[in-house]
């Protein structure tokens, strides 16, 4: 099976490492600490200066193939119904993560989100079943479709802050999407395995 590129090589560890963590590890900077983690010289489980949720997030980011299932490379779009998935009883403060309505995207995201007990919303925008990287190519992830998804699920009324997290591969659309929807748009990581690190304290592993 020819598998899709899940962008494991684009996980950025250094951006999520704090000066206090760098100092506690005895590293000169965040990049050095990230490199030591990647080489296995340090293991998150053996680093008490990382909070438990961050240790879990680092485990995922350092070994994404262990946690995210391989999916076939798409020849044709494989749409699932555009929908709003509510995980762990989210309330008005829960993060809103946005992606497309590809079957394979949903497979990857549900595998990832099964690893947290944190509440959040996952909004599947109708982009004709394209994965988000292909949605950039074919321009199938549009402001109108995002606005329709937000309106359909009445998210403006349900969330205390009109902010959403967009997949990193869609970063070039950020300004256009923000102008059209009026929402604050935060660009997330390119690779889904980095999302737990990106969410920070909003990502907590099971007990």
C-alpha positions in Angstrom: 0.0 0.0 0.0 1.3 3.4 -0.9 0.8 5.5 2.2 0.0 9.1 2.6 2.7 11.6 3.9 1.6 12.5 7.4 4.5 15.0 7.7 6.3 13.4 10.6 9.5 15.2 9.5 7.8 18.5 10.1 7.2 18.1 13.8 8.9 21.1 15.5 9.9 20.2 19.1 12.0 23.2 19.9 9.2 25.8 19.6 7.4 24.1 22.5 10.3 23.9 25.0 10.5 26.6 27.6 13.6 28.3 28.9 13.0 26.7 32.3 13.0 23.3 30.7 16.1 24.0 28.7 17.9 25.1 31.9 16.7 22.1 33.9 18.0 19.8 31.2 21.4 21.5 31.1 21.0 22.4 27.4 22.3 25.6 25.8 19.0 26.3 24.0 15.7 24.7 23.0 17.1 23.3 19.8 19.8 21.4 21.7 17.2 19.9 24.0 15.0 18.9 21.1 18.0 17.2 19.4 18.8 15.3 22.6 15.2 14.1 22.8 15.2 13.0 19.2 18.5 11.1 19.6 17.1 9.3 22.7 19.7 10.8 25.0 16.8 12.0 27.1 13.5 10.3 27.5 10.4 12.4 28.4 9.4 9.9 31.1 12.8 10.5 32.8 12.5 14.3 32.8 10.5 15.4 35.9 10.8 19.0 34.8 8.2 18.3 32.1 4.6 18.3 33.4 2.8 14.9 32.9 0.7 16.2 30.0 3.7 17.5 28.2 5.6 14.3 28.7 2.7 12.5 27.1 2.6 15.0 24.2 6.4 14.7 23.7 6.1 10.9 23.5 3.6 11.2 20.7 5.7 13.9 18.8 8.9 11.8 19.1 7.3 8.6 17.9 4.3 9.6 15.7 4.3 6.3 13.7 3.6 4.5 17.0 0.4 6.5 17.6 -1.0 7.5 14.2 -2.2 4.8 11.8 -0.8 4.7 8.2 -3.4 5.7 5.7 -3.5 5.1 1.9 -2.4 7.8 -0.4 -5.5 9.2 -2.0 -6.2 8.8 -5.6 -9.8 10.1 -5.3 -11.4 12.1 -2.5 -13.0 10.0 0.3 -15.5 12.3 2.0 -17.2 11.6 5.3 -20.2 13.8 6.3 -19.0 17.2 7.5 -19.8 17.3 11.2 -18.9 18.6 14.6 -17.4 16.0 16.9 -17.6 16.7 20.6 -14.9 14.9 22.7 -15.0 14.6 26.4 -18.0 16.8 27.0 -16.6 20.1 25.8 -17.9 23.4 27.2 -17.7 27.0 26.0 -13.9 27.2 26.9 -12.9 24.1 24.9 -10.5 24.4 22.0 -12.0 24.2 18.5 -9.8 22.2 16.1 -10.8 22.5 12.4 -9.9 20.1 9.6 -11.4 18.7 6.4 -13.9 15.9 5.8 -11.6 13.3 4.3 -12.1 9.8 5.7 -8.4 9.4 6.1 -8.0 12.7 7.9 -10.7 11.6 10.3 -9.0 8.2 10.8 -5.7 10.0 11.9 -7.4 12.6 14.0 -9.6 10.1 15.9 -6.6 7.9 16.7 -4.8 11.0 18.0 -7.7 12.4 20.0 -8.4 9.0 21.6 -5.2 9.6 23.6 -6.6 12.5 25.6 -9.2 13.1 28.2 -9.3 16.8 27.5 -12.5 18.3 26.2 -12.4 19.8 22.7 -14.4 20.2 19.5 -13.3 18.8 16.1 -15.0 20.5 13.2 -15.0 18.7 9.8 -15.4 21.3 7.1 -16.8 20.1 3.8 -13.8 20.2 1.4 -15.3 17.5 -0.9 -13.3 14.8 0.9 -9.9 16.2 0.1 -7.2 15.9 2.7 -6.1 19.3 3.9 -2.9 19.4 1.8 -4.9 18.5 -1.3 -7.5 21.1 -0.3 -4.8 23.7 -0.6 -4.0 22.4 -4.1 -7.6 22.3 -5.3 -8.8 25.3 -3.2 -11.6 23.2 -1.8 -11.2 24.5 1.7 -12.9 27.9 1.3 -14.0 30.8 3.6 -17.6 30.1 2.5 -17.4 26.4 3.5 -15.7 27.2 6.8 -18.3 29.9 7.6 -21.1 27.5 6.7 -19.7 24.9 9.1 -19.4 27.4 11.9 -22.9 28.6 11.3 -24.5 25.1 10.9 -23.3 24.1 14.4 -24.0 27.5 16.0 -20.4 27.7 17.3 -20.4 31.5 17.7 -23.1 31.1 20.4 -21.6 28.0 21.9 -18.0 29.2 22.5 -17.0 31.9 24.8 -14.2 33.0 22.5 -14.4 33.0 18.7 -11.1 31.3 18.1 -10.2 28.2 16.1 -7.1 26.1 15.3 -6.4 25.6 11.7 -4.1 22.9 10.3 -0.6 24.3 9.6 -0.7 23.3 5.9 -3.6 25.8 5.5 -1.6 28.7 7.0 -1.6 30.7 3.7 -5.4 31.0 4.0 -5.4 32.4 7.5 -6.0 36.0 6.7 -8.6 35.3 4.1 -10.5 32.9 6.4 -10.3 35.3 9.3 -11.6 38.2 7.3 -14.5 36.2 5.9 -15.6 34.6 9.2 -14.6 37.2 11.8 -13.0 34.5 13.9 -9.6 34.6 15.4 -7.6 31.9 13.6 -4.6 30.3 15.2 -2.4 28.3 12.8 -1.6 24.9 14.3 1.1 22.4 13.4 1.5 20.8 10.0 1.8 17.3 11.5 -1.1 16.1 13.7 1.4 14.4 16.0 2.5 17.9 17.2 -1.0 19.0 18.1 -0.8 17.7 21.7 2.3 19.9 22.3 0.6 22.8 20.5 -2.4 22.5 22.8 -0.2 22.7 25.9 -2.2 22.5 29.1 -5.4 21.9 27.1 -4.0 18.4 26.3 -4.1 15.9 29.2 -3.5 12.1 28.9 -5.7 9.5 30.5 -4.9 8.9 34.2 
